Amino acid sequence: MKTFNLVKTLLLVCMVCNVSAQNTTNYPTIGRVDRFDPGLDRLIAPDARIEVLCGGFEWAEGPVWVPEAGNRFGGYVLFSDIPHNAVVKWQEGGGATTFLKPSGYTGVADYGAEPGSNGLALDAKGRLVSCEHGDRRISVITAGGGKMTLADRWNGKRFNSPNDLAIRSNGDIFFTDPIYGLPAREKDPMREIDFCGVYRLQPDGTVTVQSREMSRPNGIAFSPDEKTLYVANSDGADPVWRAFPVKADGSLGDPRPFFDASRQDRIRSGGGDGMKVDALGNVFATGPGGVLVISPGGELLGRIVTGERIANVGWGNDGSVLYLTSDMYLCRIQTRTKGAGF
């Protein structure tokens, strides 16, 4: 505990002082990896450690790796700090800097505790696509650096607060829309849609509801072959990750339960948040106590634990490094697998 507190103090000091250089390779480590099945060793080495890269944030979310041609560090990580209405950039050798502010709310009035962007992803053109809480939309940063709205309504009604997204190779954007970004959440007078949906946004701008049955749809990710879409439910009363078949026309079929946290004896019951899938089809899903590593068959193999809540994960570098947004921290762990698409 003393070591953990020291790590926390040092990282907070670094952020407050706006340290711009970070040439160390000796990052502090925290947490542990719980191994529930021998199969985890094929995905994460027994000696793998969780490195803390930077800290001092209020609630970090949505990490995405941005490859950078010609850069000896290979690229950088972007992630949301939702309460601060900002996207932060972290780069090896450069540390953490503000990349975009405001990131999710551009109004002049106060907009509650979570106004900023949440889930982030890159489209096929390498553009940053964001789920925005305060402006209640899916947006993209264009090649010239300006921001453009891709969708902010369904059937003429404004979204609740787009949360997370997954982009299919044909350009379809699937995203979840719970109520967490609304200042008064489900009771907010600005709310126009009375359910929390899973939506499909097609390249021509068409928006369709794909599911309205999940109480709090949250994290979302495709299987490597894009024939299955996984969606986490962040409702503790229904802590079930669901698998939706993707039909030939690109729409979703009826879901099946993929993983139910209430039926596990190695973890407590609880809902899920963000997730990503590796090239082998294993699901790395934030859930009770950390990042749950789940086989394609729905078996719990292990858990990555930082000691803080983990909101989301994202693959980076050559695809074998998993970045974790864990409350006030950005962390990473080296794996033996690679993310889907790398």
TORKOL-4160 file (C-alpha; in steps of 0.2 Angstrom, whole numbers, padded with zeros to 4 digits, m for minus):
342
<pt num="1" X="0000" Y="0000" Z="0000"/>
<pt num="2" X="0014" Y="0012" Z="0004"/>
<pt num="3" X="0022" Y="0009" Z="m0014"/>
<pt num="4" X="0005" Y="0012" Z="m0022"/>
<pt num="5" X="0002" Y="0028" Z="m0012"/>
<pt num="6" X="0020" Y="0034" Z="m0018"/>
<pt num="7" X="0016" Y="0030" Z="m0036"/>
<pt num="8" X="0000" Y="0040" Z="m0034"/>
<pt num="9" X="0008" Y="0055" Z="m0026"/>
<pt num="10" X="0022" Y="0056" Z="m0039"/>
<pt num="11" X="0010" Y="0054" Z="m0054"/>
<pt num="12" X="m0001" Y="0068" Z="m0047"/>
<pt num="13" X="0014" Y="0079" Z="m0044"/>
<pt num="14" X="0020" Y="0076" Z="m0062"/>
<pt num="15" X="0003" Y="0081" Z="m0070"/>
<pt num="16" X="0001" Y="0096" Z="m0059"/>
<pt num="17" X="0018" Y="0102" Z="m0064"/>
<pt num="18" X="0014" Y="0099" Z="m0083"/>
<pt num="19" X="0030" Y="0089" Z="m0085"/>
<pt num="20" X="0033" Y="0089" Z="m0104"/>
<pt num="21" X="0048" Y="0077" Z="m0105"/>
<pt num="22" X="0046" Y="0059" Z="m0100"/>
<pt num="23" X="0062" Y="0050" Z="m0106"/>
<pt num="24" X="0062" Y="0036" Z="m0093"/>
<pt num="25" X="0058" Y="0018" Z="m0097"/>
<pt num="26" X="0058" Y="0014" Z="m0078"/>
<pt num="27" X="0039" Y="0016" Z="m0075"/>
<pt num="28" X="0032" Y="0011" Z="m0058"/>
<pt num="29" X="0021" Y="m0005" Z="m0058"/>
<pt num="30" X="0006" Y="m0009" Z="m0049"/>
<pt num="31" X="m0007" Y="m0022" Z="m0047"/>
<pt num="32" X="m0007" Y="m0041" Z="m0052"/>
<pt num="33" X="m0013" Y="m0053" Z="m0065"/>
<pt num="34" X="m0025" Y="m0066" Z="m0058"/>
<pt num="35" X="m0024" Y="m0083" Z="m0067"/>
<pt num="36" X="m0039" Y="m0093" Z="m0067"/>
<pt num="37" X="m0035" Y="m0105" Z="m0081"/>
<pt num="38" X="m0018" Y="m0111" Z="m0088"/>
<pt num="39" X="m0024" Y="m0105" Z="m0105"/>
<pt num="40" X="m0020" Y="m0087" Z="m0099"/>
<pt num="41" X="m0001" Y="m0090" Z="m0100"/>
<pt num="42" X="m0003" Y="m0091" Z="m0119"/>
<pt num="43" X="m0010" Y="m0073" Z="m0119"/>
<pt num="44" X="0000" Y="m0065" Z="m0104"/>
<pt num="45" X="0017" Y="m0070" Z="m0098"/>
<pt num="46" X="0018" Y="m0075" Z="m0080"/>
<pt num="47" X="0031" Y="m0061" Z="m0077"/>
<pt num="48" X="0021" Y="m0048" Z="m0086"/>
<pt num="49" X="0019" Y="m0032" Z="m0076"/>
<pt num="50" X="0006" Y="m0017" Z="m0076"/>
<pt num="51" X="0016" Y="m0001" Z="m0079"/>
<pt num="52" X="0009" Y="0016" Z="m0074"/>
<pt num="53" X="0012" Y="0028" Z="m0088"/>
<pt num="54" X="0004" Y="0044" Z="m0081"/>
<pt num="55" X="m0009" Y="0049" Z="m0069"/>
<pt num="56" X="m0019" Y="0064" Z="m0061"/>
<pt num="57" X="m0034" Y="0062" Z="m0071"/>
<pt num="58" X="m0052" Y="0062" Z="m0064"/>
<pt num="59" X="m0059" Y="0048" Z="m0075"/>
<pt num="60" X="m0050" Y="0041" Z="m0089"/>
<pt num="61" X="m0058" Y="0032" Z="m0104"/>
<pt num="62" X="m0058" Y="0026" Z="m0122"/>
<pt num="63" X="m0039" Y="0023" Z="m0126"/>
<pt num="64" X="m0035" Y="0022" Z="m0144"/>
<pt num="65" X="m0018" Y="0020" Z="m0152"/>
<pt num="66" X="m0013" Y="0032" Z="m0166"/>
<pt num="67" X="0001" Y="0025" Z="m0177"/>
<pt num="68" X="0013" Y="0038" Z="m0183"/>
<pt num="69" X="0023" Y="0035" Z="m0199"/>
<pt num="70" X="0042" Y="0039" Z="m0197"/>
<pt num="71" X="0041" Y="0041" Z="m0178"/>
<pt num="72" X="0054" Y="0030" Z="m0169"/>
<pt num="73" X="0041" Y="0028" Z="m0155"/>
<pt num="74" X="0029" Y="0021" Z="m0167"/>
<pt num="75" X="0014" Y="0032" Z="m0162"/>
<pt num="76" X="0004" Y="0038" Z="m0147"/>
<pt num="77" X="m0011" Y="0035" Z="m0136"/>
<pt num="78" X="m0026" Y="0046" Z="m0135"/>
<pt num="79" X="m0039" Y="0044" Z="m0121"/>
<pt num="80" X="m0053" Y="0054" Z="m0114"/>
<pt num="81" X="m0054" Y="0062" Z="m0097"/>
<pt num="82" X="m0073" Y="0064" Z="m0096"/>
<pt num="83" X="m0075" Y="0076" Z="m0081"/>
<pt num="84" X="m0062" Y="0088" Z="m0088"/>
<pt num="85" X="m0070" Y="0088" Z="m0105"/>
<pt num="86" X="m0053" Y="0084" Z="m0113"/>
<pt num="87" X="m0044" Y="0071" Z="m0124"/>
<pt num="88" X="m0026" Y="0068" Z="m0118"/>
<pt num="89" X="m0012" Y="0062" Z="m0128"/>
<pt num="90" X="0002" Y="0051" Z="m0121"/>
<pt num="91" X="0018" Y="0047" Z="m0130"/>
<pt num="92" X="0033" Y="0038" Z="m0126"/>
<pt num="93" X="0047" Y="0051" Z="m0122"/>
<pt num="94" X="0035" Y="0065" Z="m0121"/>
<pt num="95" X="0023" Y="0061" Z="m0107"/>
<pt num="96" X="0005" Y="0067" Z="m0106"/>
<pt num="97" X="m0002" Y="0083" Z="m0115"/>
<pt num="98" X="m0019" Y="0090" Z="m0119"/>
<pt num="99" X="m0024" Y="0085" Z="m0137"/>
<pt num="100" X="m0042" Y="0092" Z="m0138"/>
<pt num="101" X="m0052" Y="0103" Z="m0126"/>
<pt num="102" X="m0067" Y="0104" Z="m0126"/>
<pt num="103" X="m0069" Y="0086" Z="m0132"/>
<pt num="104" X="m0087" Y="0082" Z="m0129"/>
<pt num="105" X="m0097" Y="0098" Z="m0124"/>
<pt num="106" X="m0096" Y="0115" Z="m0132"/>
<pt num="107" X="m0110" Y="0124" Z="m0124"/>
<pt num="108" X="m0108" Y="0138" Z="m0111"/>
<pt num="109" X="m0119" Y="0132" Z="m0097"/>
<pt num="110" X="m0114" Y="0119" Z="m0084"/>
<pt num="111" X="m0117" Y="0101" Z="m0090"/>
<pt num="112" X="m0115" Y="0090" Z="m0075"/>
<pt num="113" X="m0101" Y="0079" Z="m0070"/>
<pt num="114" X="m0097" Y="0070" Z="m0086"/>
<pt num="115" X="m0098" Y="0082" Z="m0101"/>
<pt num="116" X="m0083" Y="0076" Z="m0111"/>
<pt num="117" X="m0080" Y="0063" Z="m0124"/>
<pt num="118" X="m0080" Y="0044" Z="m0120"/>
<pt num="119" X="m0076" Y="0030" Z="m0132"/>
<pt num="120" X="m0063" Y="0034" Z="m0146"/>
<pt num="121" X="m0059" Y="0025" Z="m0162"/>
<pt num="122" X="m0050" Y="0028" Z="m0178"/>
<pt num="123" X="m0060" Y="0025" Z="m0195"/>
<pt num="124" X="m0052" Y="0018" Z="m0210"/>
<pt num="125" X="m0045" Y="0035" Z="m0215"/>
<pt num="126" X="m0036" Y="0036" Z="m0198"/>
<pt num="127" X="m0048" Y="0050" Z="m0192"/>
<pt num="128" X="m0053" Y="0051" Z="m0174"/>
<pt num="129" X="m0071" Y="0047" Z="m0171"/>
<pt num="130" X="m0078" Y="0051" Z="m0154"/>
<pt num="131" X="m0093" Y="0047" Z="m0143"/>
<pt num="132" X="m0098" Y="0064" Z="m0135"/>
<pt num="133" X="m0108" Y="0065" Z="m0119"/>
<pt num="134" X="m0112" Y="0084" Z="m0118"/>
<pt num="135" X="m0115" Y="0087" Z="m0137"/>
<pt num="136" X="m0124" Y="0070" Z="m0137"/>
<pt num="137" X="m0117" Y="0065" Z="m0154"/>
<pt num="138" X="m0104" Y="0054" Z="m0164"/>
<pt num="139" X="m0091" Y="0066" Z="m0171"/>
<pt num="140" X="m0076" Y="0065" Z="m0182"/>
<pt num="141" X="m0060" Y="0076" Z="m0183"/>
<pt num="142" X="m0058" Y="0079" Z="m0202"/>
<pt num="143" X="m0042" Y="0080" Z="m0211"/>
<pt num="144" X="m0040" Y="0098" Z="m0209"/>
<pt num="145" X="m0042" Y="0097" Z="m0190"/>
<pt num="146" X="m0060" Y="0103" Z="m0189"/>
<pt num="147" X="m0074" Y="0093" Z="m0181"/>
<pt num="148" X="m0089" Y="0086" Z="m0190"/>
<pt num="149" X="m0105" Y="0078" Z="m0183"/>
<pt num="150" X="m0109" Y="0061" Z="m0190"/>
<pt num="151" X="m0125" Y="0058" Z="m0180"/>
<pt num="152" X="m0134" Y="0066" Z="m0166"/>
<pt num="153" X="m0152" Y="0060" Z="m0168"/>
<pt num="154" X="m0163" Y="0045" Z="m0171"/>
<pt num="155" X="m0180" Y="0048" Z="m0178"/>
<pt num="156" X="m0178" Y="0066" Z="m0175"/>
<pt num="157" X="m0174" Y="0063" Z="m0156"/>
<pt num="158" X="m0157" Y="0067" Z="m0148"/>
<pt num="159" X="m0147" Y="0053" Z="m0142"/>
<pt num="160" X="m0145" Y="0051" Z="m0123"/>
<pt num="161" X="m0126" Y="0051" Z="m0122"/>
<pt num="162" X="m0116" Y="0040" Z="m0134"/>
<pt num="163" X="m0104" Y="0030" Z="m0124"/>
<pt num="164" X="m0093" Y="0018" Z="m0134"/>
<pt num="165" X="m0091" Y="0012" Z="m0152"/>
<pt num="166" X="m0085" Y="m0001" Z="m0164"/>
<pt num="167" X="m0081" Y="0003" Z="m0182"/>
<pt num="168" X="m0084" Y="m0011" Z="m0195"/>
<pt num="169" X="m0072" Y="m0013" Z="m0210"/>
<pt num="170" X="m0086" Y="m0008" Z="m0221"/>
<pt num="171" X="m0087" Y="0009" Z="m0212"/>
<pt num="172" X="m0103" Y="0005" Z="m0201"/>
<pt num="173" X="m0101" Y="0013" Z="m0184"/>
<pt num="174" X="m0110" Y="0003" Z="m0170"/>
<pt num="175" X="m0112" Y="0012" Z="m0154"/>
<pt num="176" X="m0121" Y="0012" Z="m0137"/>
<pt num="177" X="m0131" Y="0025" Z="m0129"/>
<pt num="178" X="m0134" Y="0024" Z="m0111"/>
<pt num="179" X="m0139" Y="0039" Z="m0100"/>
<pt num="180" X="m0122" Y="0041" Z="m0090"/>
<pt num="181" X="m0118" Y="0058" Z="m0098"/>
<pt num="182" X="m0134" Y="0066" Z="m0095"/>
<pt num="183" X="m0133" Y="0078" Z="m0080"/>
<pt num="184" X="m0148" Y="0069" Z="m0071"/>
<pt num="185" X="m0146" Y="0053" Z="m0080"/>
<pt num="186" X="m0162" Y="0043" Z="m0083"/>
<pt num="187" X="m0172" Y="0057" Z="m0075"/>
<pt num="188" X="m0165" Y="0071" Z="m0085"/>
<pt num="189" X="m0178" Y="0083" Z="m0092"/>
<pt num="190" X="m0167" Y="0085" Z="m0108"/>
<pt num="191" X="m0169" Y="0066" Z="m0112"/>
<pt num="192" X="m0179" Y="0063" Z="m0128"/>
<pt num="193" X="m0176" Y="0044" Z="m0130"/>
<pt num="194" X="m0184" Y="0033" Z="m0117"/>
<pt num="195" X="m0173" Y="0018" Z="m0119"/>
<pt num="196" X="m0154" Y="0014" Z="m0120"/>
<pt num="197" X="m0150" Y="0008" Z="m0137"/>
<pt num="198" X="m0137" Y="0000" Z="m0148"/>
<pt num="199" X="m0136" Y="0009" Z="m0164"/>
<pt num="200" X="m0129" Y="0007" Z="m0182"/>
<pt num="201" X="m0123" Y="0022" Z="m0191"/>
<pt num="202" X="m0120" Y="0019" Z="m0209"/>
<pt num="203" X="m0108" Y="0029" Z="m0220"/>
<pt num="204" X="m0123" Y="0037" Z="m0229"/>
<pt num="205" X="m0129" Y="0044" Z="m0212"/>
<pt num="206" X="m0143" Y="0032" Z="m0209"/>
<pt num="207" X="m0145" Y="0028" Z="m0191"/>
<pt num="208" X="m0155" Y="0013" Z="m0185"/>
<pt num="209" X="m0159" Y="0005" Z="m0168"/>
<pt num="210" X="m0151" Y="m0013" Z="m0167"/>
<pt num="211" X="m0156" Y="m0016" Z="m0149"/>
<pt num="212" X="m0166" Y="m0008" Z="m0136"/>
<pt num="213" X="m0168" Y="m0022" Z="m0124"/>
<pt num="214" X="m0152" Y="m0020" Z="m0114"/>
<pt num="215" X="m0154" Y="m0009" Z="m0098"/>
<pt num="216" X="m0137" Y="m0001" Z="m0099"/>
<pt num="217" X="m0127" Y="m0005" Z="m0115"/>
<pt num="218" X="m0109" Y="0000" Z="m0113"/>
<pt num="219" X="m0093" Y="m0007" Z="m0120"/>
<pt num="220" X="m0094" Y="m0014" Z="m0138"/>
<pt num="221" X="m0082" Y="m0024" Z="m0149"/>
<pt num="222" X="m0082" Y="m0035" Z="m0165"/>
<pt num="223" X="m0075" Y="m0053" Z="m0166"/>
<pt num="224" X="m0060" Y="m0054" Z="m0178"/>
<pt num="225" X="m0071" Y="m0060" Z="m0192"/>
<pt num="226" X="m0084" Y="m0046" Z="m0188"/>
<pt num="227" X="m0098" Y="m0059" Z="m0188"/>
<pt num="228" X="m0101" Y="m0056" Z="m0170"/>
<pt num="229" X="m0104" Y="m0040" Z="m0160"/>
<pt num="230" X="m0101" Y="m0041" Z="m0141"/>
<pt num="231" X="m0110" Y="m0028" Z="m0130"/>
<pt num="232" X="m0107" Y="m0026" Z="m0111"/>
<pt num="233" X="m0121" Y="m0022" Z="m0099"/>
<pt num="234" X="m0116" Y="m0010" Z="m0085"/>
<pt num="235" X="m0131" Y="m0014" Z="m0075"/>
<pt num="236" X="m0127" Y="m0024" Z="m0059"/>
<pt num="237" X="m0144" Y="m0031" Z="m0059"/>
<pt num="238" X="m0141" Y="m0039" Z="m0076"/>
<pt num="239" X="m0122" Y="m0041" Z="m0077"/>
<pt num="240" X="m0122" Y="m0051" Z="m0094"/>
<pt num="241" X="m0111" Y="m0048" Z="m0109"/>
<pt num="242" X="m0121" Y="m0052" Z="m0125"/>
<pt num="243" X="m0116" Y="m0058" Z="m0142"/>
<pt num="244" X="m0126" Y="m0052" Z="m0157"/>
<pt num="245" X="m0124" Y="m0061" Z="m0174"/>
<pt num="246" X="m0121" Y="m0049" Z="m0188"/>
<pt num="247" X="m0132" Y="m0053" Z="m0202"/>
<pt num="248" X="m0128" Y="m0053" Z="m0221"/>
<pt num="249" X="m0136" Y="m0036" Z="m0223"/>
<pt num="250" X="m0125" Y="m0029" Z="m0208"/>
<pt num="251" X="m0139" Y="m0028" Z="m0196"/>
<pt num="252" X="m0139" Y="m0037" Z="m0179"/>
<pt num="253" X="m0149" Y="m0053" Z="m0175"/>
<pt num="254" X="m0155" Y="m0059" Z="m0158"/>
<pt num="255" X="m0142" Y="m0059" Z="m0145"/>
<pt num="256" X="m0136" Y="m0074" Z="m0135"/>
<pt num="257" X="m0128" Y="m0073" Z="m0117"/>
<pt num="258" X="m0109" Y="m0073" Z="m0119"/>
<pt num="259" X="m0103" Y="m0071" Z="m0101"/>
<pt num="260" X="m0113" Y="m0069" Z="m0085"/>
<pt num="261" X="m0103" Y="m0061" Z="m0070"/>
<pt num="262" X="m0117" Y="m0067" Z="m0058"/>
<pt num="263" X="m0113" Y="m0085" Z="m0062"/>
<pt num="264" X="m0094" Y="m0084" Z="m0058"/>
<pt num="265" X="m0087" Y="m0090" Z="m0042"/>
<pt num="266" X="m0070" Y="m0082" Z="m0044"/>
<pt num="267" X="m0076" Y="m0064" Z="m0046"/>
<pt num="268" X="m0090" Y="m0054" Z="m0038"/>
<pt num="269" X="m0105" Y="m0050" Z="m0048"/>
<pt num="270" X="m0105" Y="m0034" Z="m0058"/>
<pt num="271" X="m0108" Y="m0025" Z="m0074"/>
<pt num="272" X="m0096" Y="m0022" Z="m0088"/>
<pt num="273" X="m0088" Y="m0007" Z="m0096"/>
<pt num="274" X="m0076" Y="m0005" Z="m0111"/>
<pt num="275" X="m0068" Y="m0020" Z="m0120"/>
<pt num="276" X="m0058" Y="m0026" Z="m0135"/>
<pt num="277" X="m0055" Y="m0042" Z="m0144"/>
<pt num="278" X="m0038" Y="m0050" Z="m0148"/>
<pt num="279" X="m0034" Y="m0058" Z="m0165"/>
<pt num="280" X="m0038" Y="m0075" Z="m0158"/>
<pt num="281" X="m0056" Y="m0070" Z="m0152"/>
<pt num="282" X="m0052" Y="m0068" Z="m0134"/>
<pt num="283" X="m0062" Y="m0054" Z="m0126"/>
<pt num="284" X="m0053" Y="m0042" Z="m0114"/>
<pt num="285" X="m0068" Y="m0034" Z="m0105"/>
<pt num="286" X="m0067" Y="m0022" Z="m0090"/>
<pt num="287" X="m0078" Y="m0029" Z="m0076"/>
<pt num="288" X="m0078" Y="m0033" Z="m0058"/>
<pt num="289" X="m0061" Y="m0030" Z="m0051"/>
<pt num="290" X="m0052" Y="m0027" Z="m0067"/>
<pt num="291" X="m0050" Y="m0033" Z="m0085"/>
<pt num="292" X="m0058" Y="m0050" Z="m0087"/>
<pt num="293" X="m0050" Y="m0061" Z="m0100"/>
<pt num="294" X="m0063" Y="m0072" Z="m0108"/>
<pt num="295" X="m0061" Y="m0085" Z="m0121"/>
<pt num="296" X="m0071" Y="m0086" Z="m0137"/>
<pt num="297" X="m0081" Y="m0099" Z="m0129"/>
<pt num="298" X="m0086" Y="m0088" Z="m0114"/>
<pt num="299" X="m0074" Y="m0096" Z="m0101"/>
<pt num="300" X="m0065" Y="m0084" Z="m0088"/>
<pt num="301" X="m0046" Y="m0086" Z="m0090"/>
<pt num="302" X="m0040" Y="m0073" Z="m0079"/>
<pt num="303" X="m0041" Y="m0055" Z="m0074"/>
<pt num="304" X="m0029" Y="m0040" Z="m0075"/>
<pt num="305" X="m0030" Y="m0030" Z="m0058"/>
<pt num="306" X="m0023" Y="m0012" Z="m0055"/>
<pt num="307" X="m0032" Y="m0009" Z="m0038"/>
<pt num="308" X="m0042" Y="0005" Z="m0046"/>
<pt num="309" X="m0058" Y="0003" Z="m0057"/>
<pt num="310" X="m0053" Y="0001" Z="m0076"/>
<pt num="311" X="m0065" Y="0009" Z="m0088"/>
<pt num="312" X="m0058" Y="0003" Z="m0105"/>
<pt num="313" X="m0044" Y="m0004" Z="m0114"/>
<pt num="314" X="m0035" Y="m0003" Z="m0131"/>
<pt num="315" X="m0022" Y="m0012" Z="m0141"/>
<pt num="316" X="m0007" Y="m0002" Z="m0147"/>
<pt num="317" X="0011" Y="m0002" Z="m0153"/>
<pt num="318" X="0013" Y="m0018" Z="m0164"/>
<pt num="319" X="m0004" Y="m0024" Z="m0157"/>
<pt num="320" X="0004" Y="m0034" Z="m0142"/>
<pt num="321" X="0003" Y="m0020" Z="m0129"/>
<pt num="322" X="m0014" Y="m0017" Z="m0120"/>
<pt num="323" X="m0017" Y="0000" Z="m0113"/>
<pt num="324" X="m0028" Y="0002" Z="m0098"/>
<pt num="325" X="m0038" Y="0018" Z="m0093"/>
<pt num="326" X="m0039" Y="0015" Z="m0074"/>
<pt num="327" X="m0048" Y="0029" Z="m0065"/>
<pt num="328" X="m0034" Y="0042" Z="m0063"/>
<pt num="329" X="m0021" Y="0032" Z="m0072"/>
<pt num="330" X="m0016" Y="0027" Z="m0090"/>
<pt num="331" X="m0007" Y="0010" Z="m0088"/>
<pt num="332" X="m0001" Y="m0004" Z="m0100"/>
<pt num="333" X="0004" Y="m0022" Z="m0100"/>
<pt num="334" X="0014" Y="m0032" Z="m0113"/>
<pt num="335" X="0004" Y="m0047" Z="m0119"/>
<pt num="336" X="0009" Y="m0063" Z="m0130"/>
<pt num="337" X="m0006" Y="m0060" Z="m0141"/>
<pt num="338" X="m0011" Y="m0046" Z="m0153"/>
<pt num="339" X="m0027" Y="m0036" Z="m0155"/>
<pt num="340" X="m0039" Y="m0039" Z="m0169"/>
<pt num="341" X="m0034" Y="m0029" Z="m0184"/>
<pt num="342" X="m0015" Y="m0028" Z="m0180"/>
